[in-house]
Amino acid sequence: MNKTNYIGKTREDAVNQATIALQELEKDLYIKEIEVKTGLFNKKVEIEVITKEDVINFIRDYLKNLIEHMGLTANIEVKKREDSVIFTIYADNNAILIGKNGRTLESLTTIVKQTVHKEIGTYFNMTIDIGEYKVQQQKRLESLAKRVAREVGKTKIEAKLDPMNSYERRIIHTLLADNKKVKTESEGQEPNRYVVIKPREDEE
């Protein structure tokens, strides 16, 4: 990953140098203060800078390398959102990369996120998908959540959903967060943690 160092009298000065030299906004830079040089009449701040574009390129290359080591070939589509980046993999065998109940995809995502965090020293908001598996999965989960929520709202009887990973549970929680008739809670222990959809007490 391409890292560039800049030295200024203050952090702000060093950052300004970086934004001008790299022609990037500060929000698109990952900045780490690596050294502060002080003297009796002199103070300098050194920063290490990585651009968001470099991080994206690193992730794309890293994913391709991982997939090739699994004996597969793939194209990777990158979509940049305001607050996140989506990497969609289209491989010659998507099923292998997805794995049973998406477990291989989940492991792949964990490996990449940990590697990126080690490189840039902070969290990088991204999603890795394979053949739009997560897009379809989200639609299925949202449909399930709406249907069960309607039943719970009518019967006032709570419903337990099947065990889900944290990503799947978050979809349910987010969708029903503003529902006036039901609320959601995660219960159980990993890897069998699940969502319970309950009637709101003030609706009983």
N, C-alpha and C positions, 0 to 999 in steps of 0.2 A: 504494500500500500504506500502511495506517495505521501511522504511527510515533509513539510517545509518549516524551517525555523525562522523566526523574526525576533529582533531585539529592539526594544524601545525604552524611553525614559520611564514610561508607565505602561501598564497593561493595555490601556486604551490606545496609547501611541503604537504599540506593537500590533494590536488588532487592526488599527487603521492602515498600517503598512501592508498587512496581509490582505485586507479587503481590496486595496488598490492594486496590489501586485497580481492577485488571483482573479480580479474582476468578479468578485462574489459578495453577496450580502452576508453579514455576520451570522444570521440565522442558518445559513447553509454551510457553515464551517464548524468543525469539531476542534476545539481549542484546549490545549493542556499547558498550564504554566509549569515549565520544567526547571527553571532556575531564576533566582533573584540575586543579582549581583549588587552588592552595596559597598560603598566606601565612605570616607569622611564627607566628601562633597559630591559624590557620584552614586547614582542608583540606576540600575538597568534591570529590565524585566525581559526574560526570554520565553517565548511561547512556541509550542509545536502545533502545527495546523494541518488538518486533513479536510479536504473538501467533501461535500455530500456526494458529488459525482464520483469521486475516487472510491468512496465507500460502496456505492452502488456497483461500480465496475469490479471491485474486489469480490463482492458477494456473488455476482454473476459468474465470474471466473472460478470461484471456489466451488459453487454448485456444479458447474460443468465438470470440474475435476473429480468431485465426489461421485457424480453419476457415471463418469467414464470408468472409474475404479470398480463400479458395480457391473461393468460390462454392458452398459447401455449408452445410447446417444440421445441427445435432447436439444430442443430449442428452448430458449428462455425469453419470455416476454416481460418487459418491465413497465409498470404503470406508476407514475409519480403522482401522489396525492399531496395535499397541503401539509398534512401531518404524518404521512406514512408512505411507504413504498411497497408495491405488491409485485412479487416475482412469481409468474405463472410458468410452470415447466410443462412442456409437451414432449413426452418421451416415446420411444418405440415400444415401451411396455409400461404404461402408467400404473397398472395394477401392482407391479412389484414395488414401485416407489411409494404408493399409497399404503400398502400393507393391510392386514386385517384390522378393520375398524379405524383405519387411518393411523395406525401406530408407527409405521415406518416413516410416514410424513411428519408425524409429531417428533420423532427422534431426530430426523433430518433438520427440522426447524430448530430444535434445541442445540444441536451441534453448531449450526451456523451462527445462531445468536450468541453463544458463548465465545466463539472464535472472534466475532466482530467486536464484542465487548472487550475482549483482551487486547485487540488492536487499537481501539479508539478510546478505551477507558470509560465509556458511558453507554447508556442504553440507546439502541437504534430501532426506531419503530418500523417494523416491517412485517409482512405476511408472505409466507411461501405456500403456493397452491400448486396442485398437479392436475392438469387437464380440467380446471374449474371444478374440481372435486369439492372444495370448500364452499364455493358459490352454491352448488346444488345441495350440499349438506345444510347450509344455512337456511335455504328455502324449505327443506324438509323439516328442520327443527322448528322454524317459525310457524309452519303450518300445524305441527303437533302441539306446540305451546298454545296457540290460539284456540285450537279445538278443546284441549284439556281445560284451559282457563274458562271457557264458556260453560263446560260441564260443572266445574267446581263452583262457579258463580251461581249456577242454578240450584245445585244440590246441597251446597254448603259443606260438602265432604272433601277433605284434602286428597290429593292424588300424588303418588310417588312415581317418578319417571325412571326409566332404566338408567343404570350407571353410565356416566359420561365423563370425558376428560374436561379440564378446566376451560378450554376454548369453547366446547359445546355448552357447558353450563352457563358461561358468560353470555352466550347468545340468548338463552332462555331468560336469564335475569334482566338483561338489557331490554328485551322486547316487552316484558311484563312490568317493568319498573314503575310505569305511570298508570297501570291498570287500577281502577277504583274498586274493583270487586275482589281481586285476588292479590296475594303477595307470594314471593318465592324465597326459599331457603335451601342452602346446600347442606346435606347431612351425610353421615357415613364416613368411612376412611378410604383413602386412596389404596388401590386403583378402583375401588367400588363406590366412590362418592357419587351421589345422585341429587337431583333437584326435587324438592317437594313443593307443589303448588297448593297454597292454603287459602281459604276464604278470609277476607279481612274481617277483623273482629267487629268493626263498626257496621258491617253489612249483615251480621248474623241476627 
